[in-house]
Amino acid sequence: MKAIISHDIDHITVSEHLFKDTLIPKYLVRMHLELFSGRISSREYTLRWTDLFKNKWQNIDELITFNNVNGIPSSFFIAVNKGIGLSYSKLSALTWIEQMKLRNCEISLQGICFEDLNLVHNEFNLFKSLTKKEQFGVRVRQFTNSEATYNLLAQTGYKYDSSEKAFKNPYRIGKMWEFPFQIMDGWIIEGYKKWQTFNLLQAKENTVKLIDKAFESKLDYIGIDFHDRYFSHSFKTWLDWYMWLVEYLKTNKIDCVNFEGAILELESKKS
């Protein structure tokens, strides 16, 4: 089994949310809940205020550097439209797309549109024009296990999708590869809530159970989603968990590939 680690870019600056959504008030409530419940330290609490004043809610460059040092291919899903809780501009997206290109990252779309054929096509073409890429993948921000959605994405021309949460091996929908994923940082640490529920030890235990289940399910690839924003001492449990996870994969001889590499492997087996 190999691992495919990917990263969703949900936020870039704090100011992009001002007067546009309720994310900042929710963030303030969350950090106080986590502090008073003992889930985060006073240092983390202070650093989260620092992030607000620095106007920095992304850690893309730092994450790429860590991945490079550890031999992890960096795969990012970045949006070109606004969605629920996602408010950065096309210009901000393009700035980071160019930075990621310079650092040889795999760049795919974090899709906002997934129901209307015309909107899905327009978003596909916009991403194509901004990145100058002919082939790329997608992950729908609003997770869905709708067969109709996957068929729509395949018709649009995406090379691969990784929106499905399931213990399945990659499979084809028309010409598009579907890569189900099994682990996401939020599920591991928040337990489907909006704030930290588990400590680091519990997060590790939750993760090992899922990796063991992937082996039991005879998966060729295990999909892992980690958000760049959490690669920070402001979110120490997340940071420590990701660094531990990378070491755990290396210790257990689970090599990491990106989606393009996995597709080459899959297609070479078929030929």
VORO-665879 format. One record per residue (C-alpha): residue in three letters; x, y, z. Coordinates in Angstrom, 1 decimal. Example, Ala and Ser with C-alpha at 12.3 -4.5 7.8 and 13.67 -1.06 7.14 Angstrom:
BEGIN
+-----+--------+--------+--------+
|  aa |      u |      v |      w |
+-----+--------+--------+--------+
| ALA |   12.3 |   -4.5 |    7.8 |
| SER |   13.7 |   -1.1 |    7.1 |
+-----+--------+--------+--------+
END
This chain:
BEGIN
+-----+--------+--------+--------+
|  aa |      u |      v |      w |
+-----+--------+--------+--------+
| MET |    0.0 |    0.0 |    0.0 |
| LYS |    1.1 |    3.5 |   -0.8 |
| ALA |   -0.1 |    6.9 |    0.6 |
| ILE |   -1.4 |    9.9 |   -1.3 |
| ILE |   -1.2 |   13.0 |    0.9 |
| SER |   -3.0 |   16.1 |   -0.4 |
| HIS |   -3.7 |   19.5 |    1.0 |
| ASP |   -6.8 |   21.7 |    0.7 |
| ILE |   -6.2 |   25.4 |    0.7 |
| ASP |   -9.3 |   26.9 |    2.4 |
| HIS |   -7.9 |   30.3 |    3.6 |
| ILE |   -5.0 |   32.6 |    2.6 |
| THR |   -5.6 |   35.8 |    4.7 |
| VAL |   -7.8 |   36.8 |    7.6 |
| SER |   -8.9 |   40.0 |    5.9 |
| GLU |  -10.6 |   38.1 |    3.0 |
| HIS |  -13.3 |   37.1 |    5.5 |
| LEU |  -14.0 |   40.5 |    6.9 |
| PHE |  -17.6 |   41.5 |    6.4 |
| LYS |  -18.1 |   38.5 |    4.0 |
| ASP |  -18.8 |   35.6 |    6.3 |
| THR |  -19.0 |   34.6 |   10.0 |
| LEU |  -15.7 |   32.8 |   10.0 |
| ILE |  -13.7 |   35.2 |   12.2 |
| PRO |  -16.3 |   35.3 |   15.0 |
| LYS |  -16.6 |   31.5 |   14.9 |
| TYR |  -12.8 |   31.3 |   15.0 |
| LEU |  -12.7 |   33.5 |   18.2 |
| VAL |  -15.4 |   31.4 |   19.8 |
| ARG |  -13.6 |   28.2 |   18.9 |
| MET |  -10.2 |   29.3 |   20.3 |
| HIS |  -11.8 |   30.3 |   23.6 |
| LEU |  -13.7 |   27.1 |   23.9 |
| GLU |  -10.6 |   25.1 |   23.2 |
| LEU |   -8.6 |   27.2 |   25.8 |
| PHE |  -11.1 |   26.9 |   28.6 |
| SER |  -11.7 |   23.2 |   28.0 |
| GLY |   -7.9 |   22.6 |   28.2 |
| ARG |   -7.6 |   21.4 |   24.6 |
| ILE |   -5.0 |   24.1 |   23.7 |
| SER |   -2.3 |   25.8 |   25.6 |
| SER |   -2.0 |   29.5 |   26.4 |
| ARG |    0.9 |   29.6 |   23.9 |
| GLU |   -1.4 |   28.3 |   21.1 |
| TYR |   -4.1 |   30.8 |   22.2 |
| THR |   -1.6 |   33.7 |   22.0 |
| LEU |   -0.3 |   32.5 |   18.6 |
| ARG |   -3.8 |   32.4 |   17.2 |
| TRP |   -4.2 |   36.1 |   18.1 |
| THR |   -0.8 |   36.7 |   16.4 |
| ASP |   -2.1 |   35.0 |   13.2 |
| LEU |   -5.0 |   37.4 |   13.2 |
| PHE |   -2.8 |   40.5 |   13.5 |
| LYS |   -0.3 |   39.1 |   10.9 |
| ASN |   -3.3 |   38.5 |    8.5 |
| LYS |   -1.9 |   35.1 |    7.8 |
| TRP |   -4.1 |   32.0 |    7.6 |
| GLN |   -2.0 |   29.8 |    5.3 |
| ASN |    1.2 |   27.9 |    5.8 |
| ILE |    1.7 |   26.7 |    2.2 |
| ASP |    5.4 |   27.5 |    1.9 |
| GLU |    6.3 |   26.0 |    5.2 |
| LEU |    4.4 |   22.8 |    4.4 |
| ILE |    6.0 |   22.4 |    1.0 |
| THR |    9.5 |   22.7 |    2.7 |
| PHE |    8.6 |   20.1 |    5.3 |
| ASN |    7.3 |   17.7 |    2.6 |
| ASN |   10.4 |   18.2 |    0.4 |
| VAL |   12.7 |   17.4 |    3.3 |
| ASN |   10.7 |   14.2 |    4.0 |
| GLY |   10.3 |   13.1 |    0.4 |
| ILE |    6.5 |   13.8 |    0.3 |
| PRO |    5.2 |   15.0 |   -3.0 |
| SER |    3.2 |   18.1 |   -2.4 |
| SER |   -0.4 |   18.0 |   -3.9 |
| PHE |   -2.7 |   21.0 |   -3.4 |
| PHE |   -6.3 |   21.6 |   -4.1 |
| ILE |   -6.9 |   25.4 |   -4.5 |
| ALA |  -10.2 |   27.2 |   -5.4 |
| VAL |  -10.9 |   29.8 |   -8.1 |
| ASN |  -14.4 |   30.5 |   -6.9 |
| LYS |  -15.7 |   31.5 |   -3.5 |
| GLY |  -17.7 |   29.0 |   -1.4 |
| ILE |  -19.0 |   28.5 |    2.1 |
| GLY |  -16.2 |   29.6 |    4.4 |
| LEU |  -13.8 |   30.1 |    1.5 |
| SER |  -13.4 |   33.7 |    0.4 |
| TYR |  -10.0 |   34.3 |   -1.2 |
| SER |   -9.9 |   36.1 |   -4.6 |
| LYS |   -8.8 |   34.7 |   -8.0 |
| LEU |   -5.7 |   37.0 |   -7.7 |
| SER |   -4.7 |   35.5 |   -4.4 |
| ALA |   -5.2 |   32.0 |   -5.8 |
| LEU |   -3.1 |   32.8 |   -8.9 |
| THR |   -0.3 |   34.2 |   -6.7 |
| TRP |    0.0 |   30.9 |   -4.9 |
| ILE |   -0.5 |   28.8 |   -8.0 |
| GLU |    2.6 |   30.5 |   -9.5 |
| GLN |    4.5 |   29.9 |   -6.2 |
| MET |    3.5 |   26.2 |   -6.2 |
| LYS |    4.5 |   25.8 |   -9.8 |
| LEU |    8.0 |   27.1 |   -9.0 |
| ARG |    8.2 |   24.5 |   -6.3 |
| ASN |    7.1 |   21.6 |   -8.6 |
| CYS |    3.8 |   20.9 |   -6.7 |
| GLU |    0.9 |   19.0 |   -8.1 |
| ILE |   -1.9 |   21.6 |   -8.4 |
| SER |   -5.6 |   20.7 |   -8.7 |
| LEU |   -8.9 |   22.4 |   -8.3 |
| GLN |  -10.9 |   22.6 |   -5.0 |
| GLY |  -14.3 |   22.6 |   -6.7 |
| ILE |  -17.1 |   24.8 |   -5.6 |
| CYS |  -19.5 |   23.9 |   -8.4 |
| PHE |  -20.8 |   20.4 |   -8.6 |
| GLU |  -24.4 |   20.3 |   -9.6 |
| ASP |  -25.0 |   22.6 |  -12.6 |
| LEU |  -23.3 |   21.4 |  -15.8 |
| ASN |  -22.6 |   24.9 |  -17.1 |
| LEU |  -21.2 |   26.1 |  -13.8 |
| VAL |  -18.9 |   23.1 |  -13.5 |
| HIS |  -17.6 |   23.6 |  -17.0 |
| ASN |  -17.0 |   27.3 |  -16.4 |
| GLU |  -15.1 |   26.6 |  -13.2 |
| PHE |  -13.0 |   23.9 |  -15.1 |
| ASN |  -12.2 |   26.4 |  -17.8 |
| LEU |  -11.3 |   29.2 |  -15.4 |
| PHE |   -8.9 |   26.9 |  -13.5 |
| LYS |   -7.4 |   25.8 |  -16.8 |
| SER |   -6.8 |   29.3 |  -18.0 |
| LEU |   -5.3 |   30.4 |  -14.7 |
| THR |   -2.9 |   27.5 |  -14.3 |
| LYS |   -2.2 |   26.9 |  -18.0 |
| LYS |   -2.6 |   23.2 |  -17.3 |
| GLU |   -4.3 |   20.9 |  -19.8 |
| GLN |   -4.9 |   18.1 |  -17.3 |
| PHE |   -5.7 |   18.3 |  -13.6 |
| GLY |   -7.8 |   16.9 |  -10.9 |
| VAL |  -10.5 |   18.1 |   -8.6 |
| ARG |  -11.8 |   17.7 |   -5.0 |
| VAL |  -15.3 |   19.0 |   -4.4 |
| ARG |  -15.3 |   21.3 |   -1.3 |
| GLN |  -18.8 |   20.2 |   -0.3 |
| PHE |  -18.1 |   16.4 |    0.1 |
| THR |  -20.6 |   14.3 |   -1.7 |
| ASN |  -21.0 |   10.6 |   -2.5 |
| SER |  -23.4 |   11.4 |   -5.3 |
| GLU |  -22.9 |    9.2 |   -8.4 |
| ALA |  -24.4 |   12.0 |  -10.5 |
| THR |  -21.7 |   14.4 |   -9.3 |
| TYR |  -18.9 |   12.1 |  -10.2 |
| ASN |  -20.4 |   11.5 |  -13.6 |
| LEU |  -20.7 |   15.2 |  -14.1 |
| LEU |  -17.0 |   15.8 |  -13.2 |
| ALA |  -16.0 |   13.0 |  -15.5 |
| GLN |  -17.9 |   14.5 |  -18.4 |
| THR |  -16.3 |   17.9 |  -17.8 |
| GLY |  -12.8 |   16.5 |  -18.4 |
| TYR |  -11.1 |   16.2 |  -15.1 |
| LYS |   -8.3 |   13.7 |  -15.1 |
| TYR |   -9.0 |   12.6 |  -11.5 |
| ASP |  -11.3 |   13.3 |   -8.6 |
| SER |  -10.7 |   12.7 |   -4.9 |
| SER |  -14.0 |   13.7 |   -3.3 |
| GLU |  -15.3 |   10.3 |   -2.2 |
| LYS |  -14.8 |    9.1 |    1.4 |
| ALA |  -14.7 |    5.4 |    1.2 |
| PHE |  -12.4 |    2.4 |    1.8 |
| LYS |  -12.2 |    1.6 |   -1.9 |
| ASN |   -9.4 |    1.3 |   -4.4 |
| PRO |   -9.1 |    3.9 |   -7.2 |
| TYR |  -11.5 |    3.2 |  -10.1 |
| ARG |  -12.5 |    4.8 |  -13.4 |
| ILE |  -15.6 |    6.8 |  -14.3 |
| GLY |  -15.3 |    7.1 |  -18.0 |
| LYS |  -11.8 |    8.5 |  -18.5 |
| MET |  -11.6 |   10.0 |  -15.0 |
| TRP |   -9.9 |    8.3 |  -12.1 |
| GLU |  -11.7 |    8.4 |   -8.8 |
| PHE |   -9.4 |    8.3 |   -5.8 |
| PRO |  -11.4 |    7.7 |   -2.6 |
| PHE |   -9.8 |    9.0 |    0.6 |
| GLN |  -10.0 |    7.7 |    4.1 |
| ILE |   -8.2 |   10.1 |    6.5 |
| MET |   -8.7 |   13.9 |    7.0 |
| ASP |   -7.2 |   15.9 |    9.8 |
| GLY |  -10.5 |   17.4 |   10.9 |
| TRP |  -12.2 |   14.0 |   11.3 |
| ILE |   -9.2 |   12.7 |   13.3 |
| ILE |   -8.8 |   15.6 |   15.7 |
| GLU |  -12.2 |   17.3 |   15.8 |
| GLY |  -14.3 |   14.1 |   15.6 |
| TYR |  -16.8 |   15.8 |   13.2 |
| LYS |  -17.2 |   18.8 |   15.5 |
| LYS |  -16.1 |   22.4 |   14.9 |
| TRP |  -13.4 |   22.4 |   17.5 |
| GLN |  -10.7 |   20.1 |   18.8 |
| THR |  -12.1 |   17.0 |   20.5 |
| PHE |   -9.2 |   14.6 |   20.7 |
| ASN |   -5.7 |   15.1 |   22.1 |
| LEU |   -2.6 |   14.0 |   20.2 |
| LEU |   -2.5 |   10.4 |   21.7 |
| GLN |   -6.1 |    9.9 |   20.8 |
| ALA |   -5.6 |   11.3 |   17.3 |
| LYS |   -2.7 |    8.9 |   16.7 |
| GLU |   -4.8 |    5.9 |   17.9 |
| ASN |   -7.7 |    7.0 |   15.6 |
| THR |   -5.2 |    7.2 |   12.7 |
| VAL |   -3.6 |    3.8 |   13.3 |
| LYS |   -7.0 |    2.2 |   13.3 |
| LEU |   -7.8 |    3.7 |    9.9 |
| ILE |   -4.5 |    2.7 |    8.4 |
| ASP |   -5.0 |   -0.8 |    9.7 |
| LYS |   -8.5 |   -0.9 |    8.2 |
| ALA |   -6.9 |    0.2 |    4.9 |
| PHE |   -4.6 |   -2.8 |    5.0 |
| GLU |   -7.5 |   -5.1 |    5.9 |
| SER |   -9.4 |   -3.7 |    3.0 |
| LYS |   -6.5 |   -4.5 |    0.7 |
| LEU |   -6.2 |   -0.9 |   -0.5 |
| ASP |   -3.4 |   -0.1 |   -3.0 |
| TYR |   -3.5 |    3.6 |   -1.9 |
| ILE |   -4.6 |    5.3 |    1.3 |
| GLY |   -5.8 |    8.9 |    0.8 |
| ILE |   -4.9 |   11.5 |    3.4 |
| ASP |   -6.1 |   15.1 |    3.5 |
| PHE |   -4.3 |   17.6 |    5.6 |
| HIS |   -5.0 |   21.4 |    5.5 |
| ASP |   -2.0 |   23.7 |    5.1 |
| ARG |   -3.5 |   26.1 |    7.6 |
| TYR |   -2.9 |   23.7 |   10.4 |
| PHE |    0.8 |   23.3 |    9.8 |
| SER |    1.5 |   25.8 |   12.5 |
| HIS |    2.3 |   26.0 |   16.2 |
| SER |   -1.0 |   27.8 |   16.5 |
| PHE |   -2.6 |   24.4 |   16.0 |
| LYS |    0.0 |   22.3 |   17.8 |
| THR |   -2.0 |   19.0 |   17.9 |
| TRP |   -2.5 |   19.2 |   14.1 |
| LEU |    1.1 |   20.1 |   13.5 |
| ASP |    2.4 |   17.3 |   15.8 |
| TRP |   -0.1 |   14.8 |   14.3 |
| TYR |    1.0 |   15.5 |   10.7 |
| MET |    4.7 |   15.3 |   11.5 |
| TRP |    4.1 |   12.0 |   13.4 |
| LEU |    2.0 |   10.7 |   10.6 |
| VAL |    4.8 |   11.3 |    8.0 |
| GLU |    7.2 |    9.5 |   10.3 |
| TYR |    4.8 |    6.7 |   10.9 |
| LEU |    4.4 |    6.1 |    7.2 |
| LYS |    8.2 |    6.1 |    6.7 |
| THR |    8.7 |    3.7 |    9.6 |
| ASN |    6.1 |    1.3 |    8.3 |
| LYS |    7.5 |    1.4 |    4.7 |
| ILE |    4.4 |    3.1 |    3.2 |
| ASP |    5.8 |    5.1 |    0.3 |
| CYS |    4.1 |    8.4 |   -0.7 |
| VAL |    3.1 |    9.3 |   -4.3 |
| ASN |    1.0 |   12.0 |   -5.8 |
| PHE |   -2.1 |   11.5 |   -7.9 |
| GLU |   -0.2 |   11.7 |  -11.2 |
| GLY |    2.3 |    9.1 |  -10.0 |
| ALA |   -0.5 |    6.8 |   -8.9 |
| ILE |   -2.2 |    7.1 |  -12.2 |
| LEU |    1.0 |    6.2 |  -14.0 |
| GLU |    1.3 |    3.1 |  -11.8 |
| LEU |   -2.4 |    2.1 |  -12.3 |
| GLU |   -2.3 |    2.6 |  -16.1 |
| SER |    1.0 |    0.7 |  -16.5 |
| LYS |   -0.5 |   -2.3 |  -14.7 |
| LYS |   -3.4 |   -2.3 |  -17.2 |
| SER |   -1.1 |   -2.1 |  -20.3 |
+-----+--------+--------+--------+
END
